[in-house]
Each structure stands twice: as structure tokens, then as C-alpha cells.
């Protein structure tokens, strides 16, 4: 979902402007004893770094956490996606994890979840129809591989089912409205006409991309009216008391969450999307809601969850506080404490897919970037190992800890490129618990 600049009609990457300074150094005078050489941070980091080919040490790093948020430094590079797949598969088999959550809409999540559990529908068609607009970056061969693995796992392990959820609020599909109205028809049929009336304006018709763009183009007064209607429907459902039967109570809880997800979409689009303050308020609401949806799912199902999103959502520190006042990872830490573990991701150089901000229509295409300067985080991380690695930044040497806590230029590329905010100052160890670094990345295979 894109919320950018003074209007949501432009895309904004998830990081702020580069504010780095180039620092020089003075050599000691001839014959004078120079200060003791500082420890090489790359060597210090290598003491605790683990090769990404061996995920067994990850078990100790995440401990008993209920939610593990794994980030990505671009929204569409193969290595980030395949690493998340491998980590989820490992945690399913070794640690009992059962849900993969993606920065996708709640209604899309229900469709993918139904496919991985029952095979209902055509996963290729679901991805094509649902992953549109900024969500198009998820319509990749890498995510198709993940969904197919989840389906095979469920067929082979009926007693250890894995599930999929979307925790975002950019769109509420018709299936979501059907879930709520079907529940009302079964339990409170006299209220069905009222729900249909309240949902009439917000229930989507046509494709996802056309609906999202059309919704954002509506006058704010109309968007506010639509938000009032879907929130009225939510409040009406909240006032209904379900039967005492456990199955009836569970059905009521799911129906209420579906109605809540519809109301979240309306509330998000009701913000003032033409001002910087309004965009910041919308982004604050979005990150809080993504965290709340994730926590709701975890508590409702009891599942341990791998949460996939951009670095700018899974971490603890906002990369650009003026646009993202507080991010999902901080909300999750508030709600879950040590039961949430954040994993950042970084890279040295390589390629990714993004919308080209300098071309008419902002087409989606691959970009390639080289390494950042010697003052960057990536420059030192590239020297730790020629291959991808990960490390627990809570358990490093003192010298490594000092280096990790210092702000340095770091890439964070969202849905669009180029953008001045593609590089920002980041303190790795205060932003995340763990870090995965790839010296080189390649663009994901868009379907």
C-alpha cells in the first residue's frame, strides 16, 4: 500500500533522506606513538556470525518467541524471499511454527490460507488477482514456491497444519464482506438488511488496483462517510452476544475480526491524504493495525508466526519519523515483549524490482545498484564473509556492539526507485535483534 509525500497518489519508499557526513582521519606525526589501533569491526562481527546455510543456531537465537519478524531491505529481491521461505520451513519443522504472515491485506490472506489448507481455488489466479498495485511485488515465483511448499506440507502432515495470514489494510475484498454478511445471516438475520446497507458503498467491484486507485481519488468527505458506515457495522456486530457454545463463540470472534478488518480499511482511507501530517497519521495507524492484527491472530490461534515485511515495518526504530512516527515492530514489542524477535536484512550490492519514478506511468522494472561508501554499514558487513550470514546482535563482542550501535548510511528501498530516501542513517543493533546480510542480491522473478 502506498502513502507518499503530500498525496497517496505517489509512492514513498520506507526510509528517509541520507544525512551522513564524510569523516577524515589524521595520521600521527612522524616518530610519535600513535593510539592503539581500534579493533576491526568486520573481524569482531565474524566472531559470532553464522553462515546462512546452517539455521540450527537460529533456534537458540529466537528462543521461545511467538512472533519472529523478518525484514527485507528491498521489496522485491529473490534472496530476501527465499531466505524467509527457508527460515519458515526450518521453524515449522524444528520449532513448531505454523503461520506465515505477510504485508498483504487481510482478505487476500484468507484466500491464500484457504488454498494452502484445502487446495480451494487456483493459487496462480489468486496471486494474479490479489497481488496488484503496490502488492504486485509479491506476485513472484519465490512466493509461489513458498505457497506450494505450504500446501504440500499440509497434505503430508494433517496433524501439523501451516497457515497464511495477511495483516495489512490496503484493501478489503468482496470475500471479506461475504464472511461478515454470511455470519449475520446465520445468527442475526433481522440485521442483514442493515449490514448490506452499511457495506454497499465500500464493498468492492472490479479489480483490486482499479478499486484502490478509485478509492484514493474520492473526495475526503465521501471517504469519511464510508468510514463511518463500516465502523457503524463493526459497532453493531460488537453489541451482539454470541451463544455460549465454544464453536459459536469462536465463529463470532472471527466474524468480528473480519468486520474489524473492513473498518480498518475505511478508517485508513478517511485520513487527510493531501498533507504531510495526514499521511503521517495514516502511516501511524497502519503500522499499529498491522501489529494488532498479528497479535490477534497469534492469541486466537496460539500459532507461532513468521512475519514478513520491509525492514521499515519489522524493526523498532522508524527510518523516517516524519512520515512513519512509530512502526509495527515497536508496537509488537509493546504487546509481546520478549515474545517478539525482530530480524533486519541488509545487502551490499545487486538488483531488485521497483516502480520507476522517472518513467511515465511508473512501470515496474528491475534496478541494479553498487556498493555504498566506506562509511556505510554494508561496506563493513561485506567484509565479514563472502557469503550470506546472520548474527544475534544482542550477543556480540563489546567492540562489535559499539560498531552496531553507531548510525551509518543504510539502504532501505520500498516500492519505488529512485528516491532520495532510499538511504538513511540506521543503528542496526537498536533497530533489530538479529541481522541477515547478503553481499549480493538479485531481482525476484515477477510473474
KELOMI-925011 format. One record per residue (C-alpha): residue number from 0; chain; x, y, z. Coordinates in steps of 0.001 Angstrom, whole numbers. Example, Ala and Ser with C-alpha at 12.3 -4.5 7.8 and 13.67 -1.06 7.14 Angstrom:
% residues 2
@k: 0; c: A; east: 12300; north: -4500; up: 7800
@k: 1; c: A; east: 13670; north: -1060; up: 7140
END
This chain:
% residues 447
@k: 0; c: A; east: 0; north: 0; up: 0
@k: 1; c: A; east: 1427; north: 3385; up: -964
@k: 2; c: A; east: 1205; north: 6505; up: 1186
@k: 3; c: A; east: 3600; north: 9135; up: -54
@k: 4; c: A; east: 4619; north: 12770; up: 67
@k: 5; c: A; east: 1658; north: 15086; up: 287
@k: 6; c: A; east: -525; north: 12618; up: -1550
@k: 7; c: A; east: -1150; north: 8904; up: -1501
@k: 8; c: A; east: -1190; north: 9001; up: -5257
@k: 9; c: A; east: 2622; north: 8907; up: -5320
@k: 10; c: A; east: 4789; north: 6172; up: -3884
@k: 11; c: A; east: 7096; north: 6734; up: -943
@k: 12; c: A; east: 9910; north: 4341; up: -13
@k: 13; c: A; east: 10128; north: 3338; up: 3618
@k: 14; c: A; east: 13238; north: 5325; up: 4546
@k: 15; c: A; east: 14298; north: 8940; up: 4889
@k: 16; c: A; east: 16996; north: 11166; up: 3446
@k: 17; c: A; east: 20703; north: 10461; up: 3699
@k: 18; c: A; east: 22301; north: 12678; up: 6332
@k: 19; c: A; east: 25784; north: 11188; up: 6515
@k: 20; c: A; east: 29000; north: 13165; up: 6877
@k: 21; c: A; east: 32307; north: 12077; up: 5450
@k: 22; c: A; east: 34923; north: 11986; up: 8198
@k: 23; c: A; east: 38612; north: 12174; up: 7530
@k: 24; c: A; east: 41467; north: 10974; up: 9722
@k: 25; c: A; east: 44861; north: 12356; up: 10630
@k: 26; c: A; east: 47975; north: 10229; up: 10629
@k: 27; c: A; east: 50186; north: 10519; up: 13736
@k: 28; c: A; east: 53220; north: 12781; up: 13486
@k: 29; c: A; east: 56432; north: 11133; up: 12390
@k: 30; c: A; east: 58157; north: 9424; up: 15277
@k: 31; c: A; east: 55175; north: 9868; up: 17607
@k: 32; c: A; east: 53493; north: 6864; up: 19123
@k: 33; c: A; east: 50017; north: 6622; up: 17623
@k: 34; c: A; east: 46945; north: 5482; up: 19511
@k: 35; c: A; east: 46241; north: 1778; up: 19757
@k: 36; c: A; east: 44556; north: 508; up: 16623
@k: 37; c: A; east: 40802; north: 70; up: 17049
@k: 38; c: A; east: 39518; north: -3469; up: 16598
@k: 39; c: A; east: 38471; north: -4243; up: 13040
@k: 40; c: A; east: 34633; north: -4348; up: 13234
@k: 41; c: A; east: 34411; north: -6905; up: 10420
@k: 42; c: A; east: 36707; north: -9256; up: 12350
@k: 43; c: A; east: 34714; north: -8694; up: 15539
@k: 44; c: A; east: 31420; north: -9392; up: 13811
@k: 45; c: A; east: 32830; north: -12543; up: 12242
@k: 46; c: A; east: 33387; north: -13991; up: 15728
@k: 47; c: A; east: 29649; north: -14566; up: 16186
@k: 48; c: A; east: 28361; north: -14573; up: 12588
@k: 49; c: A; east: 26704; north: -17767; up: 11358
@k: 50; c: A; east: 26525; north: -18903; up: 7715
@k: 51; c: A; east: 23001; north: -18746; up: 6353
@k: 52; c: A; east: 23464; north: -22314; up: 5126
@k: 53; c: A; east: 23194; north: -23536; up: 8748
@k: 54; c: A; east: 19998; north: -22474; up: 10515
@k: 55; c: A; east: 20443; north: -24570; up: 13650
@k: 56; c: A; east: 21937; north: -21706; up: 15716
@k: 57; c: A; east: 18790; north: -19713; up: 14883
@k: 58; c: A; east: 16805; north: -21937; up: 17248
@k: 59; c: A; east: 18685; north: -20578; up: 20249
@k: 60; c: A; east: 18557; north: -17002; up: 18950
@k: 61; c: A; east: 14764; north: -16884; up: 18725
@k: 62; c: A; east: 14191; north: -18946; up: 21863
@k: 63; c: A; east: 10511; north: -19177; up: 22782
@k: 64; c: A; east: 9391; north: -16120; up: 20787
@k: 65; c: A; east: 5839; north: -16313; up: 19469
@k: 66; c: A; east: 6363; north: -13900; up: 16563
@k: 67; c: A; east: 9570; north: -13507; up: 14541
@k: 68; c: A; east: 9538; north: -10513; up: 12196
@k: 69; c: A; east: 11922; north: -10900; up: 9252
@k: 70; c: A; east: 12637; north: -7810; up: 7209
@k: 71; c: A; east: 13911; north: -7036; up: 3737
@k: 72; c: A; east: 15971; north: -4106; up: 2511
@k: 73; c: A; east: 14172; north: -4093; up: -856
@k: 74; c: A; east: 10609; north: -5135; up: -1561
@k: 75; c: A; east: 11493; north: -7475; up: -4415
@k: 76; c: A; east: 14792; north: -9336; up: -4295
@k: 77; c: A; east: 14942; north: -13119; up: -4554
@k: 78; c: A; east: 17410; north: -13669; up: -1718
@k: 79; c: A; east: 15189; north: -11979; up: 857
@k: 80; c: A; east: 12155; north: -14031; up: -201
@k: 81; c: A; east: 13941; north: -17377; up: -406
@k: 82; c: A; east: 15643; north: -16839; up: 2950
@k: 83; c: A; east: 12269; north: -16233; up: 4591
@k: 84; c: A; east: 10950; north: -19403; up: 2977
@k: 85; c: A; east: 13902; north: -21432; up: 4266
@k: 86; c: A; east: 13649; north: -19946; up: 7750
@k: 87; c: A; east: 9890; north: -20580; up: 7927
@k: 88; c: A; east: 10338; north: -24154; up: 6764
@k: 89; c: A; east: 13068; north: -24677; up: 9356
@k: 90; c: A; east: 10998; north: -23171; up: 12167
@k: 91; c: A; east: 7959; north: -25227; up: 11196
@k: 92; c: A; east: 9980; north: -28428; up: 11363
@k: 93; c: A; east: 12184; north: -27599; up: 14345
@k: 94; c: A; east: 10261; north: -25113; up: 16499
@k: 95; c: A; east: 6583; north: -25785; up: 15826
@k: 96; c: A; east: 5802; north: -22578; up: 13925
@k: 97; c: A; east: 2554; north: -22741; up: 11977
@k: 98; c: A; east: 1689; north: -19347; up: 10424
@k: 99; c: A; east: 3425; north: -17241; up: 7780
@k: 100; c: A; east: 2214; north: -13621; up: 7876
@k: 101; c: A; east: 2862; north: -11216; up: 5011
@k: 102; c: A; east: 2497; north: -7481; up: 4491
@k: 103; c: A; east: -629; north: -8212; up: 2436
@k: 104; c: A; east: -4300; north: -7496; up: 3027
@k: 105; c: A; east: -6447; north: -9462; up: 5470
@k: 106; c: A; east: -8884; north: -10513; up: 2732
@k: 107; c: A; east: -6084; north: -11737; up: 459
@k: 108; c: A; east: -4689; north: -13696; up: 3386
@k: 109; c: A; east: -7989; north: -15559; up: 3794
@k: 110; c: A; east: -7905; north: -16677; up: 146
@k: 111; c: A; east: -4288; north: -17869; up: 283
@k: 112; c: A; east: -4901; north: -19549; up: 3642
@k: 113; c: A; east: -7863; north: -21464; up: 2216
@k: 114; c: A; east: -5679; north: -22685; up: -653
@k: 115; c: A; east: -2754; north: -23850; up: 1480
@k: 116; c: A; east: -5140; north: -25662; up: 3858
@k: 117; c: A; east: -7683; north: -27120; up: 1440
@k: 118; c: A; east: -6488; north: -26519; up: -2120
@k: 119; c: A; east: -9601; north: -24417; up: -2817
@k: 120; c: A; east: -9103; north: -22159; up: -5820
@k: 121; c: A; east: -6139; north: -21642; up: -8143
@k: 122; c: A; east: -3132; north: -20187; up: -6349
@k: 123; c: A; east: -1731; north: -18642; up: -9522
@k: 124; c: A; east: -5025; north: -16887; up: -10185
@k: 125; c: A; east: -5313; north: -15792; up: -6552
@k: 126; c: A; east: -1841; north: -14235; up: -6691
@k: 127; c: A; east: -2547; north: -12563; up: -10040
@k: 128; c: A; east: -5896; north: -11136; up: -8953
@k: 129; c: A; east: -4966; north: -10151; up: -5389
@k: 130; c: A; east: -1361; north: -9003; up: -5603
@k: 131; c: A; east: -1975; north: -5794; up: -7535
@k: 132; c: A; east: -979; north: -2137; up: -7217
@k: 133; c: A; east: 1881; north: -1948; up: -4679
@k: 134; c: A; east: 1142; north: -5547; up: -3633
@k: 135; c: A; east: 2163; north: -6644; up: -7115
@k: 136; c: A; east: 5693; north: -7057; up: -5780
@k: 137; c: A; east: 4505; north: -10233; up: -4004
@k: 138; c: A; east: 3382; north: -11871; up: -7253
@k: 139; c: A; east: 6665; north: -13718; up: -7719
@k: 140; c: A; east: 7882; north: -17217; up: -8393
@k: 141; c: A; east: 9557; north: -17140; up: -4974
@k: 142; c: A; east: 6250; north: -16641; up: -3137
@k: 143; c: A; east: 4571; north: -19203; up: -5383
@k: 144; c: A; east: 7258; north: -21686; up: -4278
@k: 145; c: A; east: 6512; north: -20871; up: -627
@k: 146; c: A; east: 2755; north: -21353; up: -1045
@k: 147; c: A; east: 3261; north: -24649; up: -2866
@k: 148; c: A; east: 5541; north: -25886; up: -88
@k: 149; c: A; east: 2903; north: -24938; up: 2488
@k: 150; c: A; east: 243; north: -26846; up: 549
@k: 151; c: A; east: 2452; north: -29946; up: 259
@k: 152; c: A; east: 3291; north: -29768; up: 3953
@k: 153; c: A; east: -393; north: -29718; up: 4871
@k: 154; c: A; east: -1117; north: -32683; up: 2630
@k: 155; c: A; east: 1701; north: -34676; up: 4251
@k: 156; c: A; east: 1131; north: -33506; up: 7830
@k: 157; c: A; east: -2607; north: -33285; up: 8555
@k: 158; c: A; east: -1886; north: -33022; up: 12285
@k: 159; c: A; east: 562; north: -30105; up: 11874
@k: 160; c: A; east: -1137; north: -27683; up: 9512
@k: 161; c: A; east: 535; north: -24442; up: 8465
@k: 162; c: A; east: -1451; north: -21304; up: 7722
@k: 163; c: A; east: -1101; north: -17972; up: 5952
@k: 164; c: A; east: -2323; north: -14552; up: 7029
@k: 165; c: A; east: -2197; north: -11025; up: 5628
@k: 166; c: A; east: -2030; north: -8330; up: 8288
@k: 167; c: A; east: -2275; north: -5171; up: 6154
@k: 168; c: A; east: -5196; north: -2817; up: 5401
@k: 169; c: A; east: -4816; north: -1525; up: 1863
@k: 170; c: A; east: -7889; north: -3307; up: 523
@k: 171; c: A; east: -10917; north: -5267; up: 1742
@k: 172; c: A; east: -12020; north: -7836; up: -816
@k: 173; c: A; east: -15567; north: -8927; up: -1521
@k: 174; c: A; east: -14836; north: -12247; up: 218
@k: 175; c: A; east: -14360; north: -10354; up: 3472
@k: 176; c: A; east: -17772; north: -8694; up: 3204
@k: 177; c: A; east: -19264; north: -12106; up: 2400
@k: 178; c: A; east: -17749; north: -13583; up: 5565
@k: 179; c: A; east: -19444; north: -10962; up: 7717
@k: 180; c: A; east: -22828; north: -10912; up: 5996
@k: 181; c: A; east: -22978; north: -14729; up: 5910
@k: 182; c: A; east: -22362; north: -14819; up: 9645
@k: 183; c: A; east: -25056; north: -12184; up: 10236
@k: 184; c: A; east: -27480; north: -14117; up: 8018
@k: 185; c: A; east: -26945; north: -17252; up: 10130
@k: 186; c: A; east: -27035; north: -15654; up: 13560
@k: 187; c: A; east: -28908; north: -12323; up: 13312
@k: 188; c: A; east: -30927; north: -12464; up: 10067
@k: 189; c: A; east: -33020; north: -9457; up: 11049
@k: 190; c: A; east: -29863; north: -7307; up: 10903
@k: 191; c: A; east: -28819; north: -8449; up: 7428
@k: 192; c: A; east: -30538; north: -5587; up: 5525
@k: 193; c: A; east: -28834; north: -3054; up: 7775
@k: 194; c: A; east: -25397; north: -4597; up: 7182
@k: 195; c: A; east: -25956; north: -4684; up: 3451
@k: 196; c: A; east: -26883; north: -1010; up: 3534
@k: 197; c: A; east: -23822; north: -46; up: 5584
@k: 198; c: A; east: -21496; north: -2063; up: 3327
@k: 199; c: A; east: -22997; north: -1003; up: -15
@k: 200; c: A; east: -20538; north: 1827; up: -775
@k: 201; c: A; east: -17422; north: 43; up: 465
@k: 202; c: A; east: -17928; north: -3419; up: -1000
@k: 203; c: A; east: -15530; north: -3533; up: -3981
@k: 204; c: A; east: -16381; north: -4269; up: -7584
@k: 205; c: A; east: -13826; north: -4819; up: -10304
@k: 206; c: A; east: -10116; north: -5372; up: -9901
@k: 207; c: A; east: -8020; north: -4591; up: -6846
@k: 208; c: A; east: -5828; north: -1953; up: -8489
@k: 209; c: A; east: -8729; north: -53; up: -10034
@k: 210; c: A; east: -10603; north: -108; up: -6737
@k: 211; c: A; east: -7629; north: 1139; up: -4681
@k: 212; c: A; east: -6894; north: 3980; up: -7075
@k: 213; c: A; east: -10561; north: 4900; up: -7312
@k: 214; c: A; east: -10958; north: 4915; up: -3539
@k: 215; c: A; east: -7987; north: 7254; up: -3070
@k: 216; c: A; east: -9388; north: 9589; up: -5726
@k: 217; c: A; east: -12681; north: 10101; up: -3878
@k: 218; c: A; east: -13196; north: 13399; up: -2005
@k: 219; c: A; east: -12279; north: 13121; up: 1651
@k: 220; c: A; east: -15851; north: 13815; up: 2762
@k: 221; c: A; east: -17031; north: 10755; up: 837
@k: 222; c: A; east: -14224; north: 8621; up: 2270
@k: 223; c: A; east: -15149; north: 9780; up: 5771
@k: 224; c: A; east: -18790; north: 8857; up: 5181
@k: 225; c: A; east: -17745; north: 5393; up: 4008
@k: 226; c: A; east: -15549; north: 5012; up: 7080
@k: 227; c: A; east: -18460; north: 5964; up: 9331
@k: 228; c: A; east: -20620; north: 3313; up: 7707
@k: 229; c: A; east: -18185; north: 413; up: 8074
@k: 230; c: A; east: -17359; north: 1446; up: 11643
@k: 231; c: A; east: -21082; north: 1547; up: 12430
@k: 232; c: A; east: -21361; north: -2017; up: 11132
@k: 233; c: A; east: -18459; north: -3058; up: 13359
@k: 234; c: A; east: -20035; north: -1458; up: 16427
@k: 235; c: A; east: -23360; north: -3132; up: 15630
@k: 236; c: A; east: -21714; north: -6554; up: 15465
@k: 237; c: A; east: -19788; north: -5895; up: 18671
@k: 238; c: A; east: -23069; north: -5395; up: 20510
@k: 239; c: A; east: -24359; north: -8848; up: 19582
@k: 240; c: A; east: -23854; north: -11574; up: 22171
@k: 241; c: A; east: -22881; north: -14965; up: 20726
@k: 242; c: A; east: -24181; north: -18255; up: 22082
@k: 243; c: A; east: -22232; north: -19874; up: 24906
@k: 244; c: A; east: -21235; north: -22843; up: 22781
@k: 245; c: A; east: -17430; north: -22684; up: 22217
@k: 246; c: A; east: -17773; north: -23153; up: 18468
@k: 247; c: A; east: -20341; north: -20369; up: 18270
@k: 248; c: A; east: -18106; north: -18074; up: 20272
@k: 249; c: A; east: -15152; north: -18787; up: 18014
@k: 250; c: A; east: -17248; north: -18103; up: 14911
@k: 251; c: A; east: -18328; north: -14806; up: 16469
@k: 252; c: A; east: -14724; north: -13828; up: 17189
@k: 253; c: A; east: -13671; north: -14480; up: 13596
@k: 254; c: A; east: -16664; north: -12619; up: 12178
@k: 255; c: A; east: -15901; north: -9676; up: 14425
@k: 256; c: A; east: -12271; north: -9623; up: 13287
@k: 257; c: A; east: -13391; north: -9694; up: 9652
@k: 258; c: A; east: -15685; north: -6734; up: 10307
@k: 259; c: A; east: -12828; north: -5018; up: 12115
@k: 260; c: A; east: -10577; north: -5520; up: 9068
@k: 261; c: A; east: -13198; north: -3871; up: 6845
@k: 262; c: A; east: -13438; north: -953; up: 9266
@k: 263; c: A; east: -9642; north: -643; up: 9328
@k: 264; c: A; east: -9553; north: -85; up: 5571
@k: 265; c: A; east: -12240; north: 2583; up: 5770
@k: 266; c: A; east: -10536; north: 4326; up: 8665
@k: 267; c: A; east: -7196; north: 4350; up: 6864
@k: 268; c: A; east: -8570; north: 5964; up: 3701
@k: 269; c: A; east: -10524; north: 8543; up: 5721
@k: 270; c: A; east: -7287; north: 10278; up: 6727
@k: 271; c: A; east: -6325; north: 13564; up: 5126
@k: 272; c: A; east: -4106; north: 12251; up: 2366
@k: 273; c: A; east: -3166; north: 15654; up: 968
@k: 274; c: A; east: -988; north: 16869; up: 3850
@k: 275; c: A; east: 2243; north: 15648; up: 5407
@k: 276; c: A; east: 566; north: 15459; up: 8820
@k: 277; c: A; east: -2328; north: 13457; up: 7407
@k: 278; c: A; east: -36; north: 10978; up: 5663
@k: 279; c: A; east: 1985; north: 10547; up: 8878
@k: 280; c: A; east: -1228; north: 9899; up: 10840
@k: 281; c: A; east: -2326; north: 7337; up: 8246
@k: 282; c: A; east: 1025; north: 5553; up: 8400
@k: 283; c: A; east: 982; north: 5519; up: 12198
@k: 284; c: A; east: -2486; north: 3972; up: 12122
@k: 285; c: A; east: -1417; north: 1427; up: 9517
@k: 286; c: A; east: 1594; north: 155; up: 11475
@k: 287; c: A; east: -417; north: -51; up: 14684
@k: 288; c: A; east: -3169; north: -2013; up: 12949
@k: 289; c: A; east: -716; north: -4442; up: 11327
@k: 290; c: A; east: 680; north: -5192; up: 14781
@k: 291; c: A; east: -2802; north: -5552; up: 16283
@k: 292; c: A; east: -3915; north: -7946; up: 13550
@k: 293; c: A; east: -810; north: -10069; up: 14050
@k: 294; c: A; east: -1276; north: -10193; up: 17825
@k: 295; c: A; east: -4974; north: -11020; up: 17398
@k: 296; c: A; east: -4141; north: -13957; up: 15118
@k: 297; c: A; east: -1441; north: -15250; up: 17449
@k: 298; c: A; east: -3686; north: -15118; up: 20505
@k: 299; c: A; east: -6717; north: -16507; up: 18686
@k: 300; c: A; east: -4899; north: -19453; up: 17113
@k: 301; c: A; east: -1986; north: -19963; up: 19504
@k: 302; c: A; east: 282; north: -20193; up: 16447
@k: 303; c: A; east: 3916; north: -19170; up: 16400
@k: 304; c: A; east: 4313; north: -16777; up: 13479
@k: 305; c: A; east: 6972; north: -15749; up: 10973
@k: 306; c: A; east: 6076; north: -12188; up: 9974
@k: 307; c: A; east: 7402; north: -10958; up: 6632
@k: 308; c: A; east: 7580; north: -7226; up: 5902
@k: 309; c: A; east: 10003; north: -4467; up: 4974
@k: 310; c: A; east: 12733; north: -3525; up: 7433
@k: 311; c: A; east: 10791; north: -306; up: 7932
@k: 312; c: A; east: 7932; north: -2293; up: 9488
@k: 313; c: A; east: 9548; north: -5150; up: 11457
@k: 314; c: A; east: 12153; north: -3060; up: 13314
@k: 315; c: A; east: 11939; north: -963; up: 16452
@k: 316; c: A; east: 13143; north: 2416; up: 15185
@k: 317; c: A; east: 11416; north: 4361; up: 12433
@k: 318; c: A; east: 13691; north: 5056; up: 9469
@k: 319; c: A; east: 11824; north: 8308; up: 8784
@k: 320; c: A; east: 9891; north: 9569; up: 11829
@k: 321; c: A; east: 8252; north: 12466; up: 9983
@k: 322; c: A; east: 6408; north: 10009; up: 7717
@k: 323; c: A; east: 6436; north: 6904; up: 9939
@k: 324; c: A; east: 6096; north: 8161; up: 13524
@k: 325; c: A; east: 6118; north: 4635; up: 15016
@k: 326; c: A; east: 6427; north: 1310; up: 13271
@k: 327; c: A; east: 4926; north: -2136; up: 13602
@k: 328; c: A; east: 7916; north: -3705; up: 15353
@k: 329; c: A; east: 7714; north: -1190; up: 18191
@k: 330; c: A; east: 4004; north: -1908; up: 18643
@k: 331; c: A; east: 4690; north: -5652; up: 18617
@k: 332; c: A; east: 7377; north: -5265; up: 21268
@k: 333; c: A; east: 4892; north: -3317; up: 23415
@k: 334; c: A; east: 2301; north: -6083; up: 23078
@k: 335; c: A; east: 4531; north: -9161; up: 23202
@k: 336; c: A; east: 7729; north: -8119; up: 24959
@k: 337; c: A; east: 10383; north: -10812; up: 24533
@k: 338; c: A; east: 7886; north: -12931; up: 22637
@k: 339; c: A; east: 8687; north: -10754; up: 19625
@k: 340; c: A; east: 12068; north: -11012; up: 17872
@k: 341; c: A; east: 12981; north: -8646; up: 15045
@k: 342; c: A; east: 15332; north: -9693; up: 12221
@k: 343; c: A; east: 16681; north: -6971; up: 9935
@k: 344; c: A; east: 18116; north: -7635; up: 6478
@k: 345; c: A; east: 20805; north: -5806; up: 4531
@k: 346; c: A; east: 22771; north: -6156; up: 1319
@k: 347; c: A; east: 25926; north: -4893; up: -334
@k: 348; c: A; east: 25006; north: -4634; up: -3997
@k: 349; c: A; east: 22719; north: -6156; up: -6591
@k: 350; c: A; east: 19277; north: -5842; up: -8143
@k: 351; c: A; east: 15625; north: -5538; up: -7187
@k: 352; c: A; east: 12255; north: -4713; up: -8722
@k: 353; c: A; east: 10555; north: -1371; up: -8077
@k: 354; c: A; east: 8306; north: 1176; up: -9761
@k: 355; c: A; east: 10405; north: 3567; up: -11818
@k: 356; c: A; east: 9641; north: 7069; up: -10524
@k: 357; c: A; east: 11382; north: 8672; up: -13516
@k: 358; c: A; east: 9363; north: 6915; up: -16231
@k: 359; c: A; east: 5798; north: 7691; up: -17371
@k: 360; c: A; east: 3290; north: 5540; up: -15526
@k: 361; c: A; east: 5935; north: 4359; up: -13062
@k: 362; c: A; east: 6406; north: 898; up: -14647
@k: 363; c: A; east: 7664; north: -1974; up: -12528
@k: 364; c: A; east: 11177; north: -2931; up: -13608
@k: 365; c: A; east: 14496; north: -4209; up: -12232
@k: 366; c: A; east: 17197; north: -1847; up: -10955
@k: 367; c: A; east: 20827; north: -2558; up: -10126
@k: 368; c: A; east: 22900; north: -668; up: -7537
@k: 369; c: A; east: 26511; north: -855; up: -6479
@k: 370; c: A; east: 28007; north: -715; up: -3025
@k: 371; c: A; east: 27639; north: 2250; up: -709
@k: 372; c: A; east: 30672; north: 4182; up: 513
@k: 373; c: A; east: 33190; north: 3031; up: 3137
@k: 374; c: A; east: 31254; north: 4830; up: 5896
@k: 375; c: A; east: 28187; north: 2624; up: 5340
@k: 376; c: A; east: 27006; north: -385; up: 7298
@k: 377; c: A; east: 27072; north: -2570; up: 4192
@k: 378; c: A; east: 30717; north: -1805; up: 3419
@k: 379; c: A; east: 31866; north: -3397; up: 6673
@k: 380; c: A; east: 29284; north: -6197; up: 6608
@k: 381; c: A; east: 30502; north: -7212; up: 3147
@k: 382; c: A; east: 33936; north: -7861; up: 4672
@k: 383; c: A; east: 32610; north: -10222; up: 7333
@k: 384; c: A; east: 32045; north: -13057; up: 4870
@k: 385; c: A; east: 31888; north: -13522; up: 1098
@k: 386; c: A; east: 28627; north: -15452; up: 1614
@k: 387; c: A; east: 25351; north: -14577; up: 3311
@k: 388; c: A; east: 25395; north: -14758; up: 7099
@k: 389; c: A; east: 23334; north: -13854; up: 10149
@k: 390; c: A; east: 24124; north: -12880; up: 13696
@k: 391; c: A; east: 22462; north: -12173; up: 17006
@k: 392; c: A; east: 23279; north: -8525; up: 17736
@k: 393; c: A; east: 22313; north: -8992; up: 21378
@k: 394; c: A; east: 25243; north: -11388; up: 21816
@k: 395; c: A; east: 28321; north: -9939; up: 20148
@k: 396; c: A; east: 31715; north: -8783; up: 21361
@k: 397; c: A; east: 31864; north: -5341; up: 23010
@k: 398; c: A; east: 33692; north: -3864; up: 20017
@k: 399; c: A; east: 31126; north: -5279; up: 17607
@k: 400; c: A; east: 28309; north: -3999; up: 19815
@k: 401; c: A; east: 29746; north: -487; up: 19726
@k: 402; c: A; east: 30035; north: -588; up: 15946
@k: 403; c: A; east: 26477; north: -1895; up: 15509
@k: 404; c: A; east: 25051; north: 875; up: 17705
@k: 405; c: A; east: 26523; north: 3692; up: 15602
@k: 406; c: A; east: 24275; north: 5319; up: 12939
@k: 407; c: A; east: 25590; north: 4787; up: 9396
@k: 408; c: A; east: 24196; north: 5057; up: 5867
@k: 409; c: A; east: 21968; north: 2080; up: 5121
@k: 410; c: A; east: 19779; north: 1205; up: 2149
@k: 411; c: A; east: 16059; north: 607; up: 2518
@k: 412; c: A; east: 14206; north: 512; up: -820
@k: 413; c: A; east: 10427; north: 293; up: -880
@k: 414; c: A; east: 8004; north: 52; up: -3783
@k: 415; c: A; east: 9554; north: 2883; up: -5820
@k: 416; c: A; east: 13013; north: 3877; up: -7050
@k: 417; c: A; east: 14964; north: 6115; up: -7433
@k: 418; c: A; east: 14104; north: 8158; up: -4398
@k: 419; c: A; east: 16286; north: 10343; up: -2146
@k: 420; c: A; east: 15046; north: 8423; up: 886
@k: 421; c: A; east: 16484; north: 5125; up: -369
@k: 422; c: A; east: 19422; north: 5645; up: 2004
@k: 423; c: A; east: 19061; north: 6666; up: 5620
@k: 424; c: A; east: 21056; north: 6633; up: 8831
@k: 425; c: A; east: 20453; north: 3421; up: 10786
@k: 426; c: A; east: 21668; north: 1949; up: 14063
@k: 427; c: A; east: 21484; north: -1768; up: 13412
@k: 428; c: A; east: 21579; north: -3107; up: 16958
@k: 429; c: A; east: 18895; north: -793; up: 18298
@k: 430; c: A; east: 16689; north: -1314; up: 15260
@k: 431; c: A; east: 16653; north: -5127; up: 15332
@k: 432; c: A; east: 17609; north: -8112; up: 17464
@k: 433; c: A; east: 19142; north: -10200; up: 14670
@k: 434; c: A; east: 20615; north: -9294; up: 11287
@k: 435; c: A; east: 20909; north: -11160; up: 7985
@k: 436; c: A; east: 23355; north: -9798; up: 5428
@k: 437; c: A; east: 23654; north: -10668; up: 1742
@k: 438; c: A; east: 26759; north: -9396; up: -79
@k: 439; c: A; east: 24840; north: -9597; up: -3361
@k: 440; c: A; east: 21145; north: -9811; up: -4246
@k: 441; c: A; east: 19199; north: -10422; up: -7451
@k: 442; c: A; east: 15753; north: -9234; up: -8556
@k: 443; c: A; east: 12857; north: -11526; up: -7711
@k: 444; c: A; east: 11094; north: -13299; up: -10579
@k: 445; c: A; east: 7909; north: -11284; up: -11114
@k: 446; c: A; east: 5098; north: -13416; up: -12521
END
